[in-house]
Amino acid sequence: MENGGHVTYDAAVSYQVLDNTSVAVNVSNLFDKKYIAYGGFGADFYNPGREITATLRRTW
């Protein structure tokens, strides 16, 4: 089954807190756009919704 093309947007922001510490926030599917990623065999599968992850990283 042909579903056509779709565009989703991602975003990322990072900040260096100290010389050895940084924080980052990533967002996938920024506008939470819904579409059928695959349809067939009597079932429709939707794309993942918005996902937000935060990372605190320290190196030494």
mmCIF file as Biopython writes it, N, C-alpha, C and O atoms, coordinates in Angstrom:
data_model
#
loop_
_atom_site.group_PDB
_atom_site.id
_atom_site.type_symbol
_atom_site.label_atom_id
_atom_site.label_alt_id
_atom_site.label_comp_id
_atom_site.label_asym_id
_atom_site.label_entity_id
_atom_site.label_seq_id
_atom_site.pdbx_PDB_ins_code
_atom_site.Cartn_x
_atom_site.Cartn_y
_atom_site.Cartn_z
_atom_site.occupancy
_atom_site.B_iso_or_equiv
_atom_site.auth_seq_id
_atom_site.auth_asym_id
_atom_site.pdbx_PDB_model_num
ATOM 1   N N  . MET A ? 1  ? 0.843  -1.183 0.000  1.0 0.0 1  A 1 
ATOM 2   C CA . MET A ? 1  ? 0.000  0.000  0.000  1.0 0.0 1  A 1 
ATOM 3   C C  . MET A ? 1  ? 0.882  1.237  0.000  1.0 0.0 1  A 1 
ATOM 4   O O  . MET A ? 1  ? 1.804  1.339  0.809  1.0 0.0 1  A 1 
ATOM 5   N N  . GLU A ? 2  ? 0.617  2.159  -0.879 1.0 0.0 2  A 1 
ATOM 6   C CA . GLU A ? 2  ? 1.384  3.397  -1.004 1.0 0.0 2  A 1 
ATOM 7   C C  . GLU A ? 2  ? 0.793  4.461  -0.083 1.0 0.0 2  A 1 
ATOM 8   O O  . GLU A ? 2  ? -0.406 4.736  -0.139 1.0 0.0 2  A 1 
ATOM 9   N N  . ASN A ? 3  ? 1.641  5.066  0.774  1.0 0.0 3  A 1 
ATOM 10  C CA . ASN A ? 3  ? 1.161  6.060  1.725  1.0 0.0 3  A 1 
ATOM 11  C C  . ASN A ? 3  ? 1.615  7.471  1.401  1.0 0.0 3  A 1 
ATOM 12  O O  . ASN A ? 3  ? 1.153  8.414  2.042  1.0 0.0 3  A 1 
ATOM 13  N N  . GLY A ? 4  ? 2.494  7.652  0.441  1.0 0.0 4  A 1 
ATOM 14  C CA . GLY A ? 4  ? 2.965  8.979  0.089  1.0 0.0 4  A 1 
ATOM 15  C C  . GLY A ? 4  ? 4.048  9.454  1.051  1.0 0.0 4  A 1 
ATOM 16  O O  . GLY A ? 4  ? 4.411  8.746  1.990  1.0 0.0 4  A 1 
ATOM 17  N N  . GLY A ? 5  ? 4.556  10.653 0.809  1.0 0.0 5  A 1 
ATOM 18  C CA . GLY A ? 5  ? 5.632  11.187 1.638  1.0 0.0 5  A 1 
ATOM 19  C C  . GLY A ? 5  ? 5.116  12.008 2.806  1.0 0.0 5  A 1 
ATOM 20  O O  . GLY A ? 5  ? 4.008  12.544 2.767  1.0 0.0 5  A 1 
ATOM 21  N N  . HIS A ? 6  ? 5.924  12.096 3.834  1.0 0.0 6  A 1 
ATOM 22  C CA . HIS A ? 6  ? 5.578  12.876 5.022  1.0 0.0 6  A 1 
ATOM 23  C C  . HIS A ? 6  ? 6.829  13.571 5.533  1.0 0.0 6  A 1 
ATOM 24  O O  . HIS A ? 6  ? 7.942  13.071 5.365  1.0 0.0 6  A 1 
ATOM 25  N N  . VAL A ? 7  ? 6.641  14.712 6.149  1.0 0.0 7  A 1 
ATOM 26  C CA . VAL A ? 7  ? 7.762  15.464 6.718  1.0 0.0 7  A 1 
ATOM 27  C C  . VAL A ? 7  ? 7.521  15.641 8.207  1.0 0.0 7  A 1 
ATOM 28  O O  . VAL A ? 7  ? 6.451  16.084 8.625  1.0 0.0 7  A 1 
ATOM 29  N N  . THR A ? 8  ? 8.515  15.294 8.997  1.0 0.0 8  A 1 
ATOM 30  C CA . THR A ? 8  ? 8.467  15.582 10.429 1.0 0.0 8  A 1 
ATOM 31  C C  . THR A ? 8  ? 9.711  16.382 10.788 1.0 0.0 8  A 1 
ATOM 32  O O  . THR A ? 8  ? 10.726 16.298 10.096 1.0 0.0 8  A 1 
ATOM 33  N N  . TYR A ? 9  ? 9.640  17.145 11.850 1.0 0.0 9  A 1 
ATOM 34  C CA . TYR A ? 9  ? 10.743 17.995 12.267 1.0 0.0 9  A 1 
ATOM 35  C C  . TYR A ? 9  ? 11.276 17.541 13.620 1.0 0.0 9  A 1 
ATOM 36  O O  . TYR A ? 9  ? 10.514 17.150 14.505 1.0 0.0 9  A 1 
ATOM 37  N N  . ASP A ? 10 ? 12.582 17.598 13.764 1.0 0.0 10 A 1 
ATOM 38  C CA . ASP A ? 10 ? 13.262 17.298 15.014 1.0 0.0 10 A 1 
ATOM 39  C C  . ASP A ? 10 ? 13.992 18.554 15.470 1.0 0.0 10 A 1 
ATOM 40  O O  . ASP A ? 10 ? 14.283 19.436 14.661 1.0 0.0 10 A 1 
ATOM 41  N N  . ALA A ? 11 ? 14.289 18.637 16.766 1.0 0.0 11 A 1 
ATOM 42  C CA . ALA A ? 11 ? 15.027 19.780 17.304 1.0 0.0 11 A 1 
ATOM 43  C C  . ALA A ? 11 ? 15.983 19.304 18.390 1.0 0.0 11 A 1 
ATOM 44  O O  . ALA A ? 11 ? 15.718 18.319 19.079 1.0 0.0 11 A 1 
ATOM 45  N N  . ALA A ? 12 ? 17.088 20.009 18.532 1.0 0.0 12 A 1 
ATOM 46  C CA . ALA A ? 12 ? 18.068 19.675 19.561 1.0 0.0 12 A 1 
ATOM 47  C C  . ALA A ? 12 ? 18.683 20.962 20.099 1.0 0.0 12 A 1 
ATOM 48  O O  . ALA A ? 12 ? 18.970 21.893 19.348 1.0 0.0 12 A 1 
ATOM 49  N N  . VAL A ? 13 ? 18.877 20.994 21.412 1.0 0.0 13 A 1 
ATOM 50  C CA . VAL A ? 13 ? 19.519 22.131 22.070 1.0 0.0 13 A 1 
ATOM 51  C C  . VAL A ? 13 ? 20.497 21.571 23.091 1.0 0.0 13 A 1 
ATOM 52  O O  . VAL A ? 13 ? 20.172 20.643 23.830 1.0 0.0 13 A 1 
ATOM 53  N N  . SER A ? 14 ? 21.698 22.141 23.127 1.0 0.0 14 A 1 
ATOM 54  C CA . SER A ? 14 ? 22.658 21.721 24.146 1.0 0.0 14 A 1 
ATOM 55  C C  . SER A ? 14 ? 23.299 22.955 24.766 1.0 0.0 14 A 1 
ATOM 56  O O  . SER A ? 14 ? 23.384 24.013 24.144 1.0 0.0 14 A 1 
ATOM 57  N N  . TYR A ? 15 ? 23.746 22.794 26.002 1.0 0.0 15 A 1 
ATOM 58  C CA . TYR A ? 15 ? 24.335 23.902 26.743 1.0 0.0 15 A 1 
ATOM 59  C C  . TYR A ? 15 ? 25.491 23.379 27.580 1.0 0.0 15 A 1 
ATOM 60  O O  . TYR A ? 15 ? 25.352 22.385 28.293 1.0 0.0 15 A 1 
ATOM 61  N N  . GLN A ? 16 ? 26.628 24.050 27.491 1.0 0.0 16 A 1 
ATOM 62  C CA . GLN A ? 16 ? 27.805 23.694 28.281 1.0 0.0 16 A 1 
ATOM 63  C C  . GLN A ? 16 ? 27.687 24.405 29.628 1.0 0.0 16 A 1 
ATOM 64  O O  . GLN A ? 16 ? 27.892 25.617 29.700 1.0 0.0 16 A 1 
ATOM 65  N N  . VAL A ? 17 ? 27.359 23.672 30.702 1.0 0.0 17 A 1 
ATOM 66  C CA . VAL A ? 17 ? 27.143 24.247 32.029 1.0 0.0 17 A 1 
ATOM 67  C C  . VAL A ? 17 ? 28.482 24.622 32.665 1.0 0.0 17 A 1 
ATOM 68  O O  . VAL A ? 17 ? 28.670 25.750 33.121 1.0 0.0 17 A 1 
ATOM 69  N N  . LEU A ? 18 ? 29.397 23.671 32.690 1.0 0.0 18 A 1 
ATOM 70  C CA . LEU A ? 18 ? 30.753 23.876 33.196 1.0 0.0 18 A 1 
ATOM 71  C C  . LEU A ? 18 ? 31.728 23.323 32.166 1.0 0.0 18 A 1 
ATOM 72  O O  . LEU A ? 18 ? 31.301 22.823 31.125 1.0 0.0 18 A 1 
ATOM 73  N N  . ASP A ? 19 ? 33.026 23.403 32.433 1.0 0.0 19 A 1 
ATOM 74  C CA . ASP A ? 19 ? 34.013 22.869 31.501 1.0 0.0 19 A 1 
ATOM 75  C C  . ASP A ? 19 ? 33.798 21.388 31.228 1.0 0.0 19 A 1 
ATOM 76  O O  . ASP A ? 19 ? 34.047 20.926 30.114 1.0 0.0 19 A 1 
ATOM 77  N N  . ASN A ? 20 ? 33.349 20.645 32.209 1.0 0.0 20 A 1 
ATOM 78  C CA . ASN A ? 20 ? 33.197 19.202 32.048 1.0 0.0 20 A 1 
ATOM 79  C C  . ASN A ? 20 ? 31.750 18.725 32.170 1.0 0.0 20 A 1 
ATOM 80  O O  . ASN A ? 20 ? 31.523 17.523 32.313 1.0 0.0 20 A 1 
ATOM 81  N N  . THR A ? 21 ? 30.765 19.621 32.120 1.0 0.0 21 A 1 
ATOM 82  C CA . THR A ? 21 ? 29.364 19.253 32.292 1.0 0.0 21 A 1 
ATOM 83  C C  . THR A ? 21 ? 28.513 19.930 31.213 1.0 0.0 21 A 1 
ATOM 84  O O  . THR A ? 21 ? 28.624 21.134 30.980 1.0 0.0 21 A 1 
ATOM 85  N N  . SER A ? 22 ? 27.661 19.128 30.560 1.0 0.0 22 A 1 
ATOM 86  C CA . SER A ? 22 ? 26.755 19.681 29.561 1.0 0.0 22 A 1 
ATOM 87  C C  . SER A ? 22 ? 25.369 19.073 29.728 1.0 0.0 22 A 1 
ATOM 88  O O  . SER A ? 22 ? 25.206 17.991 30.292 1.0 0.0 22 A 1 
ATOM 89  N N  . VAL A ? 23 ? 24.398 19.783 29.235 1.0 0.0 23 A 1 
ATOM 90  C CA . VAL A ? 23 ? 23.023 19.298 29.255 1.0 0.0 23 A 1 
ATOM 91  C C  . VAL A ? 23 ? 22.469 19.447 27.832 1.0 0.0 23 A 1 
ATOM 92  O O  . VAL A ? 23 ? 22.770 20.422 27.144 1.0 0.0 23 A 1 
ATOM 93  N N  . ALA A ? 24 ? 21.662 18.478 27.398 1.0 0.0 24 A 1 
ATOM 94  C CA . ALA A ? 24 ? 21.085 18.503 26.055 1.0 0.0 24 A 1 
ATOM 95  C C  . ALA A ? 24 ? 19.634 18.041 26.107 1.0 0.0 24 A 1 
ATOM 96  O O  . ALA A ? 24 ? 19.273 17.180 26.909 1.0 0.0 24 A 1 
ATOM 97  N N  . VAL A ? 25 ? 18.804 18.628 25.237 1.0 0.0 25 A 1 
ATOM 98  C CA . VAL A ? 25 ? 17.404 18.222 25.091 1.0 0.0 25 A 1 
ATOM 99  C C  . VAL A ? 25 ? 17.161 17.972 23.603 1.0 0.0 25 A 1 
ATOM 100 O O  . VAL A ? 25 ? 17.470 18.819 22.765 1.0 0.0 25 A 1 
ATOM 101 N N  . ASN A ? 26 ? 16.609 16.809 23.288 1.0 0.0 26 A 1 
ATOM 102 C CA . ASN A ? 26 ? 16.288 16.428 21.906 1.0 0.0 26 A 1 
ATOM 103 C C  . ASN A ? 26 ? 14.799 16.135 21.801 1.0 0.0 26 A 1 
ATOM 104 O O  . ASN A ? 26 ? 14.215 15.499 22.678 1.0 0.0 26 A 1 
ATOM 105 N N  . VAL A ? 27 ? 14.197 16.606 20.721 1.0 0.0 27 A 1 
ATOM 106 C CA . VAL A ? 27 ? 12.773 16.347 20.472 1.0 0.0 27 A 1 
ATOM 107 C C  . VAL A ? 27 ? 12.631 15.741 19.080 1.0 0.0 27 A 1 
ATOM 108 O O  . VAL A ? 27 ? 13.056 16.340 18.092 1.0 0.0 27 A 1 
ATOM 109 N N  . SER A ? 28 ? 12.040 14.565 19.005 1.0 0.0 28 A 1 
ATOM 110 C CA . SER A ? 28 ? 11.733 13.923 17.726 1.0 0.0 28 A 1 
ATOM 111 C C  . SER A ? 28 ? 10.255 14.119 17.434 1.0 0.0 28 A 1 
ATOM 112 O O  . SER A ? 28 ? 9.425  14.046 18.339 1.0 0.0 28 A 1 
ATOM 113 N N  . ASN A ? 29 ? 9.924  14.368 16.171 1.0 0.0 29 A 1 
ATOM 114 C CA . ASN A ? 29 ? 8.544  14.634 15.753 1.0 0.0 29 A 1 
ATOM 115 C C  . ASN A ? 29 ? 7.994  15.830 16.533 1.0 0.0 29 A 1 
ATOM 116 O O  . ASN A ? 29 ? 6.989  15.729 17.237 1.0 0.0 29 A 1 
ATOM 117 N N  . LEU A ? 30 ? 8.673  16.944 16.389 1.0 0.0 30 A 1 
ATOM 118 C CA . LEU A ? 30 ? 8.420  18.166 17.166 1.0 0.0 30 A 1 
ATOM 119 C C  . LEU A ? 30 ? 6.946  18.575 17.210 1.0 0.0 30 A 1 
ATOM 120 O O  . LEU A ? 30 ? 6.448  18.957 18.269 1.0 0.0 30 A 1 
ATOM 121 N N  . PHE A ? 31 ? 6.246  18.501 16.084 1.0 0.0 31 A 1 
ATOM 122 C CA . PHE A ? 31 ? 4.849  18.943 16.032 1.0 0.0 31 A 1 
ATOM 123 C C  . PHE A ? 31 ? 3.867  17.796 16.225 1.0 0.0 31 A 1 
ATOM 124 O O  . PHE A ? 31 ? 2.665  17.972 16.025 1.0 0.0 31 A 1 
ATOM 125 N N  . ASP A ? 32 ? 4.363  16.619 16.614 1.0 0.0 32 A 1 
ATOM 126 C CA . ASP A ? 32 ? 3.548  15.437 16.902 1.0 0.0 32 A 1 
ATOM 127 C C  . ASP A ? 32 ? 2.608  15.094 15.744 1.0 0.0 32 A 1 
ATOM 128 O O  . ASP A ? 32 ? 1.428  14.809 15.950 1.0 0.0 32 A 1 
ATOM 129 N N  . LYS A ? 33 ? 3.151  15.126 14.526 1.0 0.0 33 A 1 
ATOM 130 C CA . LYS A ? 33 ? 2.366  14.815 13.332 1.0 0.0 33 A 1 
ATOM 131 C C  . LYS A ? 33 ? 2.069  13.316 13.269 1.0 0.0 33 A 1 
ATOM 132 O O  . LYS A ? 33 ? 2.968  12.490 13.424 1.0 0.0 33 A 1 
ATOM 133 N N  . LYS A ? 34 ? 0.818  12.981 13.043 1.0 0.0 34 A 1 
ATOM 134 C CA . LYS A ? 34 ? 0.381  11.581 12.958 1.0 0.0 34 A 1 
ATOM 135 C C  . LYS A ? 34 ? 0.135  11.218 11.498 1.0 0.0 34 A 1 
ATOM 136 O O  . LYS A ? 34 ? -0.464 11.990 10.749 1.0 0.0 34 A 1 
ATOM 137 N N  . TYR A ? 35 ? 0.598  10.049 11.108 1.0 0.0 35 A 1 
ATOM 138 C CA . TYR A ? 35 ? 0.309  9.520  9.791  1.0 0.0 35 A 1 
ATOM 139 C C  . TYR A ? 35 ? 0.482  8.008  9.834  1.0 0.0 35 A 1 
ATOM 140 O O  . TYR A ? 35 ? 1.082  7.463  10.759 1.0 0.0 35 A 1 
ATOM 141 N N  . ILE A ? 36 ? -0.047 7.353  8.832  1.0 0.0 36 A 1 
ATOM 142 C CA . ILE A ? 36 ? 0.092  5.901  8.758  1.0 0.0 36 A 1 
ATOM 143 C C  . ILE A ? 36 ? 1.451  5.607  8.141  1.0 0.0 36 A 1 
ATOM 144 O O  . ILE A ? 36 ? 1.697  5.921  6.977  1.0 0.0 36 A 1 
ATOM 145 N N  . ALA A ? 37 ? 2.320  5.007  8.923  1.0 0.0 37 A 1 
ATOM 146 C CA . ALA A ? 37 ? 3.666  4.694  8.457  1.0 0.0 37 A 1 
ATOM 147 C C  . ALA A ? 37 ? 3.643  3.489  7.528  1.0 0.0 37 A 1 
ATOM 148 O O  . ALA A ? 37 ? 4.447  3.414  6.598  1.0 0.0 37 A 1 
ATOM 149 N N  . TYR A ? 38 ? 2.747  2.557  7.760  1.0 0.0 38 A 1 
ATOM 150 C CA . TYR A ? 38 ? 2.628  1.369  6.919  1.0 0.0 38 A 1 
ATOM 151 C C  . TYR A ? 38 ? 1.211  0.835  7.049  1.0 0.0 38 A 1 
ATOM 152 O O  . TYR A ? 38 ? 0.676  0.729  8.153  1.0 0.0 38 A 1 
ATOM 153 N N  . GLY A ? 39 ? 0.622  0.508  5.944  1.0 0.0 39 A 1 
ATOM 154 C CA . GLY A ? 39 ? -0.702 -0.097 5.964  1.0 0.0 39 A 1 
ATOM 155 C C  . GLY A ? 39 ? -0.707 -1.328 5.085  1.0 0.0 39 A 1 
ATOM 156 O O  . GLY A ? 39 ? -0.237 -1.291 3.948  1.0 0.0 39 A 1 
ATOM 157 N N  . GLY A ? 40 ? -1.219 -2.378 5.593  1.0 0.0 40 A 1 
ATOM 158 C CA . GLY A ? 40 ? -1.274 -3.599 4.802  1.0 0.0 40 A 1 
ATOM 159 C C  . GLY A ? 40 ? -1.679 -4.771 5.664  1.0 0.0 40 A 1 
ATOM 160 O O  . GLY A ? 40 ? -1.636 -4.692 6.892  1.0 0.0 40 A 1 
ATOM 161 N N  . PHE A ? 41 ? -2.068 -5.849 5.031  1.0 0.0 41 A 1 
ATOM 162 C CA . PHE A ? 41 ? -2.463 -7.062 5.735  1.0 0.0 41 A 1 
ATOM 163 C C  . PHE A ? 41 ? -3.596 -6.805 6.727  1.0 0.0 41 A 1 
ATOM 164 O O  . PHE A ? 41 ? -3.686 -7.472 7.758  1.0 0.0 41 A 1 
ATOM 165 N N  . GLY A ? 42 ? -4.463 -5.833 6.412  1.0 0.0 42 A 1 
ATOM 166 C CA . GLY A ? 42 ? -5.606 -5.557 7.267  1.0 0.0 42 A 1 
ATOM 167 C C  . GLY A ? 42 ? -5.289 -4.764 8.517  1.0 0.0 42 A 1 
ATOM 168 O O  . GLY A ? 42 ? -6.130 -4.679 9.412  1.0 0.0 42 A 1 
ATOM 169 N N  . ALA A ? 43 ? -4.087 -4.171 8.611  1.0 0.0 43 A 1 
ATOM 170 C CA . ALA A ? 43 ? -3.713 -3.395 9.791  1.0 0.0 43 A 1 
ATOM 171 C C  . ALA A ? 43 ? -2.981 -2.130 9.365  1.0 0.0 43 A 1 
ATOM 172 O O  . ALA A ? 43 ? -2.281 -2.123 8.352  1.0 0.0 43 A 1 
ATOM 173 N N  . ASP A ? 44 ? -3.141 -1.066 10.135 1.0 0.0 44 A 1 
ATOM 174 C CA . ASP A ? 44 ? -2.422 0.184  9.911  1.0 0.0 44 A 1 
ATOM 175 C C  . ASP A ? 44 ? -1.441 0.396  11.058 1.0 0.0 44 A 1 
ATOM 176 O O  . ASP A ? 44 ? -1.775 0.162  12.220 1.0 0.0 44 A 1 
ATOM 177 N N  . PHE A ? 45 ? -0.243 0.836  10.733 1.0 0.0 45 A 1 
ATOM 178 C CA . PHE A ? 45 ? 0.773  1.108  11.736 1.0 0.0 45 A 1 
ATOM 179 C C  . PHE A ? 45 ? 1.118  2.588  11.671 1.0 0.0 45 A 1 
ATOM 180 O O  . PHE A ? 45 ? 1.475  3.102  10.611 1.0 0.0 45 A 1 
ATOM 181 N N  . TYR A ? 46 ? 1.011  3.264  12.797 1.0 0.0 46 A 1 
ATOM 182 C CA . TYR A ? 46 ? 1.246  4.696  12.843 1.0 0.0 46 A 1 
ATOM 183 C C  . TYR A ? 46 ? 2.680  5.004  13.246 1.0 0.0 46 A 1 
ATOM 184 O O  . TYR A ? 46 ? 3.343  4.209  13.913 1.0 0.0 46 A 1 
ATOM 185 N N  . ASN A ? 47 ? 3.142  6.175  12.828 1.0 0.0 47 A 1 
ATOM 186 C CA . ASN A ? 47 ? 4.490  6.610  13.190 1.0 0.0 47 A 1 
ATOM 187 C C  . ASN A ? 47 ? 4.583  6.860  14.694 1.0 0.0 47 A 1 
ATOM 188 O O  . ASN A ? 47 ? 3.561  7.074  15.346 1.0 0.0 47 A 1 
ATOM 189 N N  . PRO A ? 48 ? 5.790  6.836  15.253 1.0 0.0 48 A 1 
ATOM 190 C CA . PRO A ? 48 ? 5.932  7.174  16.675 1.0 0.0 48 A 1 
ATOM 191 C C  . PRO A ? 48 ? 5.518  8.620  16.907 1.0 0.0 48 A 1 
ATOM 192 O O  . PRO A ? 48 ? 5.741  9.475  16.049 1.0 0.0 48 A 1 
ATOM 193 N N  . GLY A ? 49 ? 4.930  8.893  18.035 1.0 0.0 49 A 1 
ATOM 194 C CA . GLY A ? 49 ? 4.558  10.260 18.375 1.0 0.0 49 A 1 
ATOM 195 C C  . GLY A ? 49 ? 5.772  11.060 18.837 1.0 0.0 49 A 1 
ATOM 196 O O  . GLY A ? 49 ? 6.911  10.616 18.695 1.0 0.0 49 A 1 
ATOM 197 N N  . ARG A ? 50 ? 5.520  12.211 19.375 1.0 0.0 50 A 1 
ATOM 198 C CA . ARG A ? 50 ? 6.605  13.075 19.863 1.0 0.0 50 A 1 
ATOM 199 C C  . ARG A ? 50 ? 7.379  12.364 20.969 1.0 0.0 50 A 1 
ATOM 200 O O  . ARG A ? 50 ? 6.793  11.723 21.842 1.0 0.0 50 A 1 
ATOM 201 N N  . GLU A ? 51 ? 8.701  12.486 20.919 1.0 0.0 51 A 1 
ATOM 202 C CA . GLU A ? 51 ? 9.565  11.909 21.953 1.0 0.0 51 A 1 
ATOM 203 C C  . GLU A ? 51 ? 10.562 12.969 22.396 1.0 0.0 51 A 1 
ATOM 204 O O  . GLU A ? 51 ? 11.249 13.573 21.572 1.0 0.0 51 A 1 
ATOM 205 N N  . ILE A ? 52 ? 10.636 13.188 23.696 1.0 0.0 52 A 1 
ATOM 206 C CA . ILE A ? 52 ? 11.552 14.181 24.267 1.0 0.0 52 A 1 
ATOM 207 C C  . ILE A ? 52 ? 12.542 13.460 25.167 1.0 0.0 52 A 1 
ATOM 208 O O  . ILE A ? 52 ? 12.152 12.696 26.049 1.0 0.0 52 A 1 
ATOM 209 N N  . THR A ? 53 ? 13.833 13.711 24.935 1.0 0.0 53 A 1 
ATOM 210 C CA . THR A ? 53 ? 14.866 13.127 25.793 1.0 0.0 53 A 1 
ATOM 211 C C  . THR A ? 53 ? 15.790 14.230 26.283 1.0 0.0 53 A 1 
ATOM 212 O O  . THR A ? 53 ? 16.091 15.178 25.557 1.0 0.0 53 A 1 
ATOM 213 N N  . ALA A ? 54 ? 16.230 14.091 27.517 1.0 0.0 54 A 1 
ATOM 214 C CA . ALA A ? 54 ? 17.186 15.037 28.111 1.0 0.0 54 A 1 
ATOM 215 C C  . ALA A ? 54 ? 18.401 14.253 28.584 1.0 0.0 54 A 1 
ATOM 216 O O  . ALA A ? 54 ? 18.277 13.140 29.095 1.0 0.0 54 A 1 
ATOM 217 N N  . THR A ? 55 ? 19.569 14.843 28.407 1.0 0.0 55 A 1 
ATOM 218 C CA . THR A ? 55 ? 20.817 14.192 28.791 1.0 0.0 55 A 1 
ATOM 219 C C  . THR A ? 55 ? 21.677 15.157 29.601 1.0 0.0 55 A 1 
ATOM 220 O O  . THR A ? 55 ? 21.901 16.299 29.200 1.0 0.0 55 A 1 
ATOM 221 N N  . LEU A ? 56 ? 22.147 14.682 30.729 1.0 0.0 56 A 1 
ATOM 222 C CA . LEU A ? 56 ? 23.123 15.408 31.524 1.0 0.0 56 A 1 
ATOM 223 C C  . LEU A ? 56 ? 24.418 14.618 31.459 1.0 0.0 56 A 1 
ATOM 224 O O  . LEU A ? 56 ? 24.461 13.457 31.867 1.0 0.0 56 A 1 
ATOM 225 N N  . ARG A ? 57 ? 25.476 15.241 30.949 1.0 0.0 57 A 1 
ATOM 226 C CA . ARG A ? 57 ? 26.732 14.516 30.729 1.0 0.0 57 A 1 
ATOM 227 C C  . ARG A ? 57 ? 27.866 15.216 31.471 1.0 0.0 57 A 1 
ATOM 228 O O  . ARG A ? 57 ? 28.025 16.435 31.399 1.0 0.0 57 A 1 
ATOM 229 N N  . ARG A ? 58 ? 28.641 14.415 32.181 1.0 0.0 58 A 1 
ATOM 230 C CA . ARG A ? 58 ? 29.815 14.931 32.894 1.0 0.0 58 A 1 
ATOM 231 C C  . ARG A ? 58 ? 31.025 14.082 32.523 1.0 0.0 58 A 1 
ATOM 232 O O  . ARG A ? 58 ? 30.959 12.853 32.555 1.0 0.0 58 A 1 
ATOM 233 N N  . THR A ? 59 ? 32.107 14.723 32.178 1.0 0.0 59 A 1 
ATOM 234 C CA . THR A ? 59 ? 33.343 14.017 31.845 1.0 0.0 59 A 1 
ATOM 235 C C  . THR A ? 59 ? 34.422 14.399 32.835 1.0 0.0 59 A 1 
ATOM 236 O O  . THR A ? 59 ? 34.423 15.501 33.383 1.0 0.0 59 A 1 
ATOM 237 N N  . TRP A ? 60 ? 35.335 13.478 33.054 1.0 0.0 60 A 1 
ATOM 238 C CA . TRP A ? 60 ? 36.475 13.763 33.944 1.0 0.0 60 A 1 
ATOM 239 C C  . TRP A ? 60 ? 37.680 12.995 33.525 1.0 0.0 60 A 1 
ATOM 240 O O  . TRP A ? 60 ? 38.733 13.106 34.154 1.0 0.0 60 A 1 
#
